[in-house]
Amino acid sequence: MSRELIALENKIRTKQARVGVIGLGYVGLPLVKLFLNNGFRVTGFDIDPKKVALLNRGKSYIRHISTRELKAFLNKKAFKATANFSLLRDVDAIIICVPTPLDSHKNPDLSYVLKTTDVIARYLRKGQLVVLESTTYPGTTEEDMLPILERRGLRAGKDFFLAFSPERENPGDKTYSTERIPKVIGGLTKNSLNLARVLYGQVVVRTVPVSSPRVAESVKLLENIFRSVNIALVNEMKVIFDRMGIDIWEVIQAASSKPFGYMPFYPGPGLGGHCIPIDPFYFTWKAKEVDYQTKFIELAGEINTRMPYYVVNKTIEALNRRGKSIRGAKVLVLGIAYKKDIDDQRESPSLKIITLFQEKGARVAYNDPYVPHSTGHREYPHLNLHSVPLTAQRLRGSDAVIIATDHSDYDYDWIARNASLVVDTRNAVKKKRNNVIKA
């Protein structure tokens, strides 16, 4: 064992190691909280000075990270946020949680990962552990990151240590919080794997070692492709069953009674969040290197991408039956977060639905108890909306009310009683009503 390996492992086991988390969003900030709760000192790095300033004042911009918790850690001097990346020299473990979006042609955009790796390489020293958590295609850690990190002469597995461990954060999940989700880890070398296991073993319920970073990168893709394909299946069946006059929700409920060989997935207005709408395309892009076209995965992506159009078309049809044109219609969208009871708008299908309605000439407003303001979206730069109050008067004054996100705060019977037309994309209104259509 090298001297650096022994020293770093000892610091981790005794919680004297300082952890650096790069990217303080919906993945990075819960990870910061996790290490702080387990007695580590943490430095959070982000290029956004507004986020840094808020965190250093003890103010959280993510709903499930409380201001009270942040202030307690700041008072103990266990945490600080910074945009000064030269401070990477002072941390012992560097965890990367930056975005991995798609470009306009649905190709992987690794610019955040590669720029971050370039910055790390400038300040990398002996005896540090670097872990990538951002979802990506197989080979990123070894083929893209490793050459950058080694360019100043340090060698992975000897001078510093490198691993990949995919994030499995599920915002709003009260059962499986970060510490209760097993952590898959693939190390570049045996020593890298062991160090990463020791680090995460201090804070999560269980670590799951795999043979390489490529395997760990593939695990996250399989998990989310599995969900994407099955959601696409029920979304397509929803459309077909609707034409047949069959309620897809009743079908799913009955099918769920089978105790083996079936797992329920539920249709919706489209896919949201940073993982499921994006990750499959990372795999389809990489598969081209081995001369394989992933038709099944790409078809699932196409089906799920079409769902906002389906919702809008169903609304237009329902308005037409009532003698109302979509142009000039008042449309109220309930829920702009991508799933219930959270404030995360990333890739939310509501954003596409709102945009499509606006393009049709509708006057669109939204209400979301968790998202007071919606702006700054990469694909929808024109959107700059504020949540409007949800009142009986507003419901009665709307030509169509779209239930896009089934927040627990909503009283769906009250909504259905007061709205002239409800388009329910989540089966939120259980009682059959003439003014409620499922989409």
N, C-alpha and C positions, 0 to 999 in steps of 0.2 A: 504493500500500500504506500502511496505517495504521502508526503508530509501534509500537502494541501488537502488530500482526501480525509485523512484522520482528523485534522483540525476542524474542517467544515462539518463533518459528521458529529463531532463532539459539541460544536456550537449549536447545531440543530437540536440534538437530543436534550441539551440543557436549556434550550430556548434562549440562548444568548445570541443566536443568529438574527440579523435584521433582514426582513423580507421586503423586497421592492416589487410593487405591482404597477405595471405600465398599462394605462387605459382604465379610467375610473368610471366606467359605464355600468350597464346592467349585469355584467359578468365580473368586472374588476372590483367594484365597490363591495358587493357581498363577500368576495374573497378577502378583501382587506378586513372586513368585519370578522370573518371566520378566524383569521390568524390573530387578530387582536383579542378576541374572546378566549383564545387558548394561550395567552401569555406572551405572544411575540410582539416585538416592536416592528412597526410597518411604516415604510415611506411609499406614498402613492404618487405616481408620475402621470401627468397628462399635459397635452399641448394646449388645452383650453384654459386660459387664465381665469375665466369666470368660474369654472368648476373648482379650480384650485383655491380661489379666494373664498368661495362659499364653504368648502370643506374646512378650511383653516379658521373660519368663523363658527364652525360647528353646525353649519346648515346643510341639510341633505336635500338633493334634488331627485331622489328615488324614494318612492313611498314606503317600501318595506325596510329602509334604513332610517332609523329615527334620529332626530336632532339630539335628543337626550343621550343616546348612546355615543354619538360622535363627540359631544362636549365632554363626556366622561373620559374618553380616551385622550382627548386633547389636554385635559387637565392633568392627566397622568404622564403627559409627554411621551406617550407610547406611539402616537401617530402624527404625521405631518404630510401635507400634500405639497407638491412642487412642480414647476415647469422647468426647473433647472436639472437637466439630465446629466450634468457632470457629477451629481450626487450619487449616480449609479456606482461609483467607486466605493461608496460607503456601505453598500448593502452586500449581503452574502448570498441571497437567493433572488434571482430576477424572474418574475413571472409575467409573461406577455399576454395581455387580454385586449388586443386591438381589433377593429373591425376587419372582416374579410368579405367585402361586398362583391357584387357582379358589376361589370361595366355595361355600357348601353347595348352591347351585343350578347349579353349573358355569358361572358367569359370571366373567369376568376380575376379579381383585382387584388393582387398581393402587395400593393404599394405600401399599405400601412405596416404590414409585417416586415417588408424588406427595409423600409426607411427606419423602422424601430431597431431592426437588427444592425443596421449600419451605425446607428447612434450607440448601441450597446458595445459594438466592436471598438469604438473610440475610447471607451472607458473601462473595457474588460480587463480584469486583473486575475492573477492566479488565485485559485481557491474559491471561485464563484460557481454557482449552479444556475443555469439558464433553462427555463421551461417555457415552451410555447403552449398556450391553451386555445388559441384562436382556431376555429374550424377551418380545415384546408384539405387539399388533395394529398394523396400518399406521395411522399418524397420531399415535401417542403422542408422539413427539418434537416434532412441529410443533404439534399441536392441544392437547396437555395440558401438556407441559413448558415450551414456549417462552413462553406468556403469564405463567407463574409467574416464570420467570427474568428477564423483562423488566419486571416490575412496579415496580422501583425506578429505572427510567429508563435502564439500560444497554441497548444495542441489539446483538442477535446479528449476527455478521458484521462488526461494526465495533469494538465495545468488548470483546465476548467472542465465543467461537466454539463452535458446537454441532454434534454429529454423532451418528450411531447406527452401532454396529458390533457385530453379534450375536456372542455368545460361541459358540465351537465346541469347548468343552472335552469331552474324552472320557476320563473317569477310568479309569485302569488300562491305557490304550493305550500300549504301549512304542514303537510305530512312529510314531504321529502324536501326539507331545507338542505342547504349546501353541505352541511356536515353529515347528513344522513344518506347521501348518495355515494355509492362506491366510486373510487377514482381509478380509472384505467391509466396505466403508465407504461410508456415505452422509452427506454433509455438508449442512447447511442452506443454506450458500452455497458458492461456489467456494473462498473462502479457508478456510472451515471444513473442507471436504473435504481441501484440500491440507495443512493443519496436522495433521489426524488421520492422513493418509497418512504424513507425515514422522514422526510419533510412533510409529505401529505399524511403520513401515518399519525402525526401529532394532532391532526385537526379533523380527519374524516373517519367515518365508521369502518371503512375497509379499503385497502388498495388492491388493485387487480393488475399484476404485472403481465406484460406481453413481451414478445421476443424482440421487438424493434419499434422505433418511432413510426415506421410505415404501417405497421399493424394497428398501432394506437390511432393514427390518423384515419385509417379505414373503418375502425369501430364506430366513430362518430358519424361517418357518412352512412354506414349501414343502418344505424339507429334511425336517422332522420329520413333516409330514402324509404325505409320500411313504412314509416308513418305517412310520407307523401303519397306513396302508391296506394295505400289502403284508404286514405282520405279521398283520393281521386276516384277510387272505385265507388265509394258510397255517394260521392257527388254526382258521378255519371248515372248511377242507379236512381238517385233522387230525381233527376231530370226525366228519365224514362218512366219511372213510376208515376210522376206527376201527370204525364200524358195519358197514363192508363187509369188515372183516378185512384191511385193507391198511395196511402200515407207511408212514406219511407220510415218515419219515426216509429210507427206502430210495428212495421216489419222488423226493425232493428231490435225493438224491445222484446218481441217474441223470439227472435233468433238468439238473443242473449240468454235465453233459458237453457240452451244447450250447454252442458257442463264440460264439454271437451271439443277441441277442433274449431272453435270459433272465438274471436275476440272482437268486441264491438268498436267500431269507429263511427264518427258522426259527421254528417255533411254540414256545410256552412257557406258563408258568402265568399269564401276564398281563404288562402293561407296567409298567416301573419307571423311576426317574430323574425328574428335574425337567422334562424336555422332552417326550418323546413322549406321555405320558399327559395332558399339560396343553395344549401348544401348539395342537393342532387346535381346541380349544374357544375359544381366543382368536379364531381365524379365523371360526368359525361364528357367534360373537357379533357380530363386526364386519360379516359379510356381511348381517346383517339390516338394516343401515343402507341397503343398496342393494337391499332387498326381494328377497333371494335366500336360499333354504333349502338348506344344504349337506348334502343327504341322504346322499351317498356317504361324506363324512367322518364324519358323525354315526353312520352304520351301523357304520363301522369302529370307532369309539369304543365302541359298544354291544357289539360282538363281543369286543373285547379286555377290556372291563370284566367280561364274563361268565366269563372263563377261570378265575379262582380258584374259582368255583362248580363249574365242570366238574371241576377237580382234586378238590375235596372230595366231589362226588357219585361220582366213579370210586372213590375210597377207600372210601366207604360201601358201594358195591356189592361191592367186593372183600372187605371185612370180612364182609358178609352171607353171601357164598358160603362163608366159613370159619366160619359160625355165630357171629359176633361182632357185637355192637351197637356203634355209634359212641359211645353214652352210656357213659361210664366207660372207654372205650378209651384206651390210652396211645399217643399220637402224637408222633413225633419228627420235627421239620422240620429238614432240613439246608440251611443257607444262609438268612440273613435279609437280606443285601445284595441290591440289585436285579439285579446281574449278577456274573459270576465275578471273583474275585481283587481285589475292592475292598471298602472299608468303608462305602460309601454306601447308606443305607437309604431314601432319599427315594422315596416312592410305590412302595415295593417290594411286589410281589404277595404276598410271604410274609406281610406284616402282615395282609392281608385273609384269607389262607388260615388263619392262626393264629386270627384272630377268628372266622371261620366255624366252625372246629372247636370252639372254646370254646363258641360258642352252641349247638352240637349236644350239648354235655355231655362232650366228650372232655377228657382230661388232656394238655395240650400242653407240650412242651419244645422247645427249639431248640439247635442247635449251629452256630456260625459262627466259624472261626478268625480272622476279621478284625473281628468285632463282638462284643466281650465283654458288652455291656449294651445293651438296647433299651428306650428309654423316651422320653417327651417328644414323641410324634408328634401332629401337629395333628388328624388324623382318628381316631386310636386312642389317646385320652388314658388309657384304662384299662390299656394294656399297660405292664408293668414287669417285664421278663424278663432273666435272665442266661443266657449260653451255658453249657450243661452239657458236661462232658467226653464225648468220643466214644469209647466203649469197646465191646468185644465184648459185655460183660455188658449194657450199656444197649441195644445193638441187639437182643440176644436177648430182652430184657424189654419191648420195644416191640411193640405190636400192628400198627403201620404206621409205616414210615419214608418220609418224603416228600423226594425230592431236588428242592428248589425252586431252588437255585443251584448250578451245576456248578463249584465251586471246584477249582482244580488240586491243592490239598492233599489232597483226598479220594482214598482208595483204593476205587474203586467195586466192584471184584471182592470185596474184603474185606467191604465193606458188604453186598453181596448174599449172600455166604456166611453171614453171621451174622444177618441179619434174616429174620424169617418172612414179611414182606410189604414190598416196596419199590414205591412209586409214583414212577416216574421221569418228571419233566416236561421233562427236558432231553436225553434220549437219552444219558445219561451211562454207563449200563451197556450195553456193546456186545454182550455175549454173551447169547443168549436163555436165560432161566431161567423156570421155572414160577412162582417167587415174585416175579417182577418184572413189573409192568404199566406201560404207557406212558400218560401222561395229559397 
